[in-house]
Amino acid sequence: MVPKTNQEEGMILLLALIAMVGGILIIGPLMTYISTNLYSLQKGTAAIKENYAADSGVEHAIWRIKYDGLLLDFETPFNYVYPSVNDLPIGVTITKLFYGASALCGDNLSPNPNNRAEVTRTVDPTTAPPGVPTVFNYSIIFKNIGTSSLHFEEIGYELPSGFTYVVGSAGGFTTDAPTINNTIFTWDFSPPLPKIDNGEQFTQTFQATGILDNGNYCGFCDGAWVIFTPDDVGCVMANGGERYNIRAEAGSIYIQSAIGISEGDVVVLSWDIK
């Protein structure tokens, strides 16, 4: 007969072996789980740092445009590296977008005070039922604000995407039909070019049909221009504001953003993280 003490010692040893085997079976998957979660946490932390750094790059680009006097040529990417954020250098690309005109347009005044012009545009209505085709009335207003007479060779407009010019709607300075290329259309003049005297103002009107997705007319998606002579006046443009594309890369993440600036106010038009 086996003594009771030996039986208890045998049971304890058996239980200890079972516990060890159970521990081995549990600890292996547990360590794998912990390791996987630590890796995911580290990866997630790195992604957050990259996201924050890229976001800082876009914000810095906006600051440079709005406050730092950054002057850019239209449609010419400007690249620079923003100093390290979260130990990550940030590659930034800014592109100033230009719509429509066949020549380089701007809203800066000619250095010659005798040869100056300004161009503005109006749109009515500025709101409409979302998703409903609506007829919009447009005016291109241009004025000679210098002291010398000017000539002009082109009046142009670029409509928002999806809008169409209403045939036969031209009025004001000319009722002739414009040359149409998708959403861009122009009235072109041959010599002898029409003249606009100092203090004189002309208006070109037309209509277009379009749909507003959210019920509000966009402020940064169209533009009007007039190309004047002499060349120191050149192409003068009017639109709802300046528009820029900004891309900021940090590590494996980049942010692609479109912004509009009008009268000092910044509007974020899109913000994509990839």
Secondary structure, DSSP 8 states (H G I E B T S, - for coil): ---HHHHHHHHHHHHHHHHHHHHHHHHHHHHHHHHHHHHHHHHHHHHHHHHHHHHHHHHHHHHHHHTS-----BT--EEEEEEEETTEEEEEEEEE---S-SS-EE----SSTTS-EEEEEEEE-SB--TTS-EEEEEEEEEEE-SSS-EEEEEEEEE--TT-EE-TT--EET--S--EEETTEEEEE--SS--EE-TT-EEEEEEEEEE--SSSB--SSS-EEEEEEESTTT-EEEEES-EEEEEEEEETTEEEEEEEEEETTEEEEEEEEE-
